[in-house]
Amino acid sequence: MQAAATAAAVSAKGKKIPVGLELYSVRAELMKDDVGTLKAVAKMGYEGVEFYSPYTSWDVAKAKDIRKLLDDLGMKCLSTHNSGTTFAPGAIEKAIELNTILGSKLIIMASAGRVEGLAGWKGVAEKLNAGAEKMKAAGLRAGFHNHKSEFMPIEGTRPMEVLAKETGKNVVLQLDVGTCVEAGVDPIEWIKKNPGRFASIHCKDWSKDAAVGFKALLGEGDSPWKKIFAAAEKSGGVESYLVEQEGSRYTAFETAEKCLVAFRKLRG
């Protein structure tokens, strides 16, 4: 299965782009048995993972143990998800240390917390720029992960547009496809409007069927995946894809495996 996943990560142009799993997809399993969960994810054929915010409570020894396990499994930590507070002075230094040990290249702000108005979003952009500057020496980049709310206009302007405009080009706009589509925004046009900014893309689907929503498996929803992959690889600057699922009609492990199979078929 590992060989199949590797083959699936090679585009028609021959560019290898790894596919990983955002571990929030298997969060209950991860909390109970992180070692067993990582082994199961590797066995499915995923080439990498993205840890989410609980990793920030690790000490250096724990991070080194996880890095060794990843190396033994032939997987990489592609990026990490972090709360907005992780970008505060005192916290960002620890995140940089842990990400460096893990081999991650991207420290993503998964949520900015409560933000008031466009001025508040400009403040978030300043925090991302400051974080990016601190990360530079360690060879890391900062990024922001969108939700539906960041695409909903405030005073006629979308917060994501503020973040794209007010942050440096080295700050990654990690595209969560499902929430972008849910917000009624064309992900392909968003990629084209901000070339080179999408080093990381969350492959999460969404269905307009209210009974399904985010429980749609990859490829079952309303996202135009083939066109998204084409735009991401032509102008988006994508370096890794991450499957993310908030739950489905299957178990978490079954869901993750089915989504990987779908990813291979959709990407070709």
Beta strands, then each sheet from edge to edge (+ up, - down):
strand 1: 19-22
strand 2: 48-51
strand 3: 76-83
strand 4: 106-111
strand 5: 141-145
strand 6: 172-176
strand 7: 200-203
strand 8: 240-243
sheet 1: 1+ 2+ 3+ 4+ 5+ 6+ 7+ 8+ 1+
end
